[in-house]
Amino acid sequence: MLSQPEVTKVGGWRGLLKRALRALALTWQAGPVAATLYLFLTILQGLLPAGVTLFTKWLLDGIQFARTPADQIPAGQAPPEIPPMLLVAVIGIFGILVAAMPYLTTYIQGRLKRGVTLVVQDRLFMSVNGFDGMARFENPGFLDRLRMAQQAATMAPEQTAAAIFGLVQNVITVVSFLGVLLVISPIMTAVTIVAAVPAFFVQLAISRQQAGMMWAMSPRNRRQIFYQMLMLDLAAVKEIRLFGLGDFLLGRMRRETVAINQAEEKIDRKVMNTQGPLAAMGAVVAAGGLVWMISSTLSGQFTIGDVSAFIAAVAGVQAAIGGMVGNATQGYEALLLFGHYVEVSDMKSELPAAKDPVPMPKLEKAIRVEDVWFRYTEDGPWVLKGVTMDIPFGRSLALVGVNGAGKSTLVKLLCRLYDPTRGRITWDGVDLKDVDIADFRDRISAVFQDYMSYDLSASENIGVGDLVNLEDRDKIETAAKQADVDEFIRGLPKGYDTMLSRIFFQGEDNEDPEQGMTLSGGQWQRVALARAMMRAGRDLLILDEPSAGLDAAAEQAVHDRLSRYREGATSVLISHRMGAVRHADRIVVLEEGRISEDGTHSELIRADGEYARLFNIQAANYVGDVEIPPQGGAAESANA
């Protein structure tokens, strides 16, 4: 049914078979009893049409020969000696089953679909949670595949199973019909097959062209969805409205939709112009067979029951063959989608796990970055170039540099969200690669520059920083006080139980406190800071722009509190604001992925290098007579 290039895309026929077996295995695991009943109903529905045809033939033959002496009935045409009313009763039962079973099958399919969705969703996101690093999440190709895998998780396994079971049902229907006709007449069987062949090729050609078109149009479909979602994205609404991008994005979406429609129109026109005659040919063959059947019946060669069986069989076989091709096409499309799920769910963590993890020691000496080189892709530019430095226990280190110097990348390495391309990072002499990654991360806390705003209550937004203490309100309030957000939260309509989101609303009363609250960027930043404060007593605290969204007074208050919090703790602070880092025990300046300066604030000011230049640029915004030294070679950004 599939062309060779299409089959190759999914790993050949063996790849298709493996995916199909895996989809069936998931269906079985989701509900063994329901899957067994589904199979039984499939077989029964496949046999019923031929059964109705056979019993109808016997009934009509019985009526035809009811008053004919037995010795005058042609050889081979005598119906079985079954009372006509019993045949009527059986046909009635079959009719009831034919009418009722689709509803039962739909119920079983729905039950299996819900079960399969739960199983595959759990497995998919368990696999995603097993990705210890973040390299894949910064890869657009993987994110596209992940979205496809999410779609497959809710659709593909159930669609694959439905297509396979439907294919089985159609095969049983065709075989049973041909079996009935073969008993009556081999010639009649041959005519039925010949009449069905054109219909088979019609459906085959249509499905092949549609599958090819869907594969070719899949990038356009994804772009179409992207533009749709972008126009509905809350984060994008401000710019779309301000810059008047609505019509521009609508035009892009319309262009993709028109291209998709044109491809579908081309297929539809081709089906009408080239495949219609083949379907008509099948109808002509069937009509010719019927003429031959009627002529033979009038001459006494066949019975009225034989004619009815022939008519039912031709229609049934053609419909079943069309169903076979349709189910095969549906199954193939589902298997293509299912491949994304299989690939993502089978992925292992991109960060190698230690075979025999070394016990994670409590930090007592220092974290050491040893000749670390790093780039995000094998052929990409180097972001870090031979960085070596120590983060002594109980001391504070500040990282300074212009945008793109490598500060946030270094933070990712310290959290082991990536591994160095070259070099290593040690914790009291132990390589981070040799310890259990979960144990290591339990020893650190962080506020990231791109912090999260969870659609949860205020208490939960803070408490998720340490899930063990999610229900400990005292610790949550203590963390909020350290982040200078406790008073604000207490002033919310429901205090710490206020929902910090308006996404789950129901009803129309926007003043209903049950509907939640939205916060400003600065308020959210304090909540994120409190989340980090929940992990009190950790060995390392990383603060990446912890006050970037605050006004000057709030920023000073936060840094005063952080200074007290960091006393005696090991911490790494990143900030573009020189005033926030001047009190760090040690300041490291990064330029183009290398350490250019290292010392205290006073030492670096006296050195009159890049740090002094950046400090004076910002000081000039507050004190007009500060002399700014000429650029030493690195930065031009006042927002360094």
Secondary structure, DSSP 8 states (H G I E B T S, - for coil): ---HHHHHHTTHHHHHHHHHHHHHHHHHHH-HHHHHHHHHHHHHHHHHHHHHHHHHHHHHHHHHTTTS-GGGS-TT----S--HHHHHHHHHHHHHHHHHHHHHHHHHHHHHHHHHHHHHHHHHHHHHHT--SSTGGG-HHHHHHHHHHHHHHHHHHHHHHHHHHHHHHHHHHHHHHHHHHHHH-HHHHHHHHHHHHHHHHHHHHHHHHHHHHHHHHHHHHHHHHHHHHHHH-HHHHHHHHHTT-HHHHHHHHHHHHHHHHHHHHHHHHHIIIIIHHHHHHHHHHHHHHHHHHHHHHHTTSS-HHHHHHHHHHHHHHHHHHHHHHHHHHHHHHHHHHHHHHHHHHT---SS---SS-B-----SSEEEEEEEEE-SSTTS--SEEEEEEEEETT-EEEEE--TTSSHHHHHHHHTTSS--SEEEEEETTEEGGGB-HHHHHTTEEEE-TT----SSBHHHHHHGGGGGGTT-HHHHHHHHHHTT-HHHHHTSTTGGG-BS-STT--SS-TT-GGG-----HHHHHHHHHHHHHTSTT-SEEEEESTTTTS-HHHHHHHHHHHHHHHTTSEEEEE-S-HHHHTTSSEEEEEETTEEEEEE-HHHHHHHTSHHHHHHHHHHTTT-TT-------SS---TT-
